[in-house]
Amino acid sequence: RAGGAREVLYVSGMPGTGKTASVLKVVRALKAKKQGFKSPFTFVHVNAMCLSTPGAVFAEICHKIPALARSCRGRLSEGLAHERLAGFFSETRRQQVVVLLLDEVDCLVTQAQSVLYRLFDWLSLPGARLVMMAIANTMDLPERLLPRVASRLGVRRVNFMPYDRAQLRSILLEHLRAGEAAGAFCDDALTLCAARVAGSSGDARKALQVCRRAVEVRLQAADRRQDVQMLDEGGDAEPLEDGKAPISVQEVAAAESDLLRVNPAARAIAGLGLKARRLLLAIVLELRQRPGAS
């Protein structure tokens, strides 16, 4: 409504805490509402983790702004893309606001921080009509910026805390109800999954991954038993009735163990000696004591 903002909305928090999903949901709600806006805004979403280099962000933005995309077909160099964007945001006659979401913005940090400097510099232009949002897993990124970059940046913060056990259990139940599978897991199994994920990371995606793996464990076990039954009877076997029972605590625990074993980092750590593991533990404990550590 104000025609842009001179501050960056900085959204931070641990992975899997709903940062990107929440921002995208708000943007969809604003697009559907339409009331109170003089003209529709252009929404540009760039995931910096998907870029080949930090400087490629300028060409990516060019291709996603309709007014520029028509004249920016094909590959653009970093310099040319930045020049066209600088001209676009300097155009005072432009009425439409651009809402720019930079996801995984910490991937744009370079040694000289020149990419972030040029991005944030657009906010100081008189006719920019730009709203910029940045999402990252690190809480202290603004404090780690060089003075010349920080001088271009006013920050409004929103921090997402990790999900606790009750919140994770509620998320799992909501997904099961949405899939018409509310009875697929026993209550104790969901509670165990939520408690263990909340105790480690609070990552909702990990909790969903554990549940998905638990279903796979059940299906694989059922297939093996049915194969054995077919061999014993020498023909077709009837479907096993225990496949209709809810996923148990034991199956969730087995799924969590399977996921831990396929993690390359966990496998490498498990193969280290006692002294090396103690050193890694000391480093983790030291990092957790630092302000803003995630």
VENSUL-V949259 format. One record per pair of residues at least 6 apart in sequence whose ideal C-beta (glycine too) atoms are under 7 Angstrom apart, sorted by the first residue. I is the first residue (numbers start at 0). J is the second residue. If there is no record, write none. Layout:
# VENSUL-V949259
i->I j->J
i->I j->J
This chain:
# VENSUL-V949259
i->0 j->35
i->0 j->36
i->2 j->96
i->2 j->128
i->3 j->96
i->3 j->127
i->3 j->128
i->3 j->129
i->3 j->130
i->4 j->130
i->5 j->122
i->5 j->153
i->6 j->153
i->6 j->154
i->6 j->155
i->7 j->119
i->7 j->131
i->7 j->133
i->7 j->152
i->7 j->153
i->7 j->154
i->8 j->132
i->8 j->155
i->8 j->157
i->9 j->133
i->9 j->141
i->9 j->154
i->9 j->155
i->9 j->156
i->10 j->18
i->10 j->22
i->10 j->132
i->10 j->133
i->10 j->134
i->10 j->157
i->10 j->159
i->11 j->135
i->11 j->136
i->11 j->137
i->11 j->138
i->11 j->158
i->12 j->18
i->12 j->158
i->12 j->159
i->12 j->160
i->13 j->136
i->13 j->161
i->13 j->200
i->13 j->201
i->13 j->202
i->13 j->293
i->14 j->136
i->14 j->202
i->15 j->200
i->15 j->202
i->15 j->203
i->15 j->204
i->15 j->205
i->16 j->159
i->16 j->160
i->16 j->161
i->16 j->162
i->16 j->201
i->17 j->159
i->17 j->203
i->18 j->134
i->18 j->159
i->19 j->102
i->19 j->134
i->22 j->100
i->22 j->132
i->22 j->134
i->26 j->42
i->26 j->98
i->38 j->94
i->38 j->95
i->40 j->95
i->40 j->96
i->40 j->97
i->40 j->98
i->41 j->64
i->41 j->65
i->41 j->95
i->41 j->97
i->41 j->98
i->42 j->98
i->43 j->60
i->43 j->63
i->43 j->64
i->43 j->97
i->43 j->98
i->43 j->99
i->43 j->100
i->44 j->100
i->44 j->102
i->45 j->56
i->45 j->59
i->45 j->60
i->45 j->100
i->45 j->101
i->45 j->102
i->46 j->102
i->46 j->103
i->47 j->56
i->47 j->101
i->47 j->102
i->47 j->103
i->47 j->104
i->47 j->106
i->47 j->107
i->48 j->103
i->48 j->106
i->50 j->56
i->50 j->59
i->53 j->106
i->53 j->107
i->53 j->109
i->53 j->114
i->54 j->77
i->54 j->114
i->55 j->77
i->56 j->107
i->56 j->114
i->57 j->77
i->57 j->80
i->57 j->81
i->57 j->84
i->58 j->75
i->58 j->80
i->60 j->84
i->60 j->99
i->61 j->67
i->61 j->71
i->61 j->75
i->61 j->80
i->61 j->83
i->61 j->84
i->62 j->68
i->62 j->71
i->64 j->97
i->66 j->87
i->67 j->83
i->67 j->87
i->71 j->83
i->81 j->117
i->88 j->121
i->88 j->124
i->88 j->127
i->88 j->129
i->89 j->124
i->89 j->126
i->90 j->126
i->91 j->125
i->91 j->126
i->93 j->126
i->93 j->128
i->96 j->128
i->96 j->130
i->97 j->128
i->97 j->129
i->98 j->130
i->99 j->129
i->99 j->130
i->99 j->131
i->100 j->132
i->101 j->132
i->101 j->133
i->101 j->134
i->102 j->134
i->103 j->134
i->103 j->135
i->104 j->133
i->104 j->134
i->104 j->135
i->105 j->135
i->105 j->136
i->105 j->137
i->105 j->140
i->107 j->114
i->107 j->115
i->108 j->115
i->112 j->144
i->112 j->145
i->112 j->148
i->115 j->144
i->115 j->148
i->116 j->147
i->116 j->148
i->116 j->151
i->119 j->148
i->119 j->151
i->119 j->152
i->120 j->151
i->121 j->127
i->121 j->129
i->122 j->129
i->122 j->131
i->123 j->151
i->136 j->293
i->137 j->293
i->138 j->158
i->138 j->291
i->138 j->293
i->139 j->291
i->141 j->149
i->141 j->152
i->141 j->154
i->144 j->152
i->161 j->200
i->161 j->201
i->162 j->170
i->162 j->197
i->162 j->201
i->162 j->203
i->163 j->197
i->163 j->201
i->164 j->193
i->164 j->194
i->164 j->197
i->167 j->193
i->167 j->196
i->167 j->197
i->167 j->203
i->167 j->206
i->168 j->189
i->168 j->190
i->168 j->193
i->170 j->203
i->170 j->206
i->171 j->189
i->171 j->192
i->171 j->193
i->171 j->206
i->171 j->210
i->172 j->189
i->174 j->207
i->175 j->181
i->175 j->183
i->175 j->184
i->182 j->245
i->183 j->245
i->183 j->246
i->184 j->210
i->184 j->245
i->184 j->246
i->185 j->245
i->185 j->246
i->185 j->247
i->187 j->248
i->188 j->246
i->188 j->247
i->188 j->248
i->188 j->251
i->191 j->248
i->191 j->251
i->191 j->252
i->192 j->206
i->192 j->209
i->192 j->210
i->192 j->251
i->193 j->206
i->195 j->255
i->196 j->202
i->196 j->205
i->196 j->206
i->196 j->209
i->208 j->258
i->209 j->251
i->209 j->254
i->209 j->255
i->209 j->258
i->212 j->254
i->212 j->257
i->212 j->258
i->213 j->246
i->213 j->250
i->213 j->251
i->213 j->254
i->214 j->246
i->216 j->250
i->216 j->253
i->216 j->254
i->217 j->246
i->217 j->250
i->221 j->239
i->221 j->242
i->224 j->239
i->225 j->236
i->225 j->239
i->228 j->236
i->229 j->235
i->229 j->236
i->259 j->265
i->260 j->266
i->268 j->276
i->268 j->279
i->286 j->292
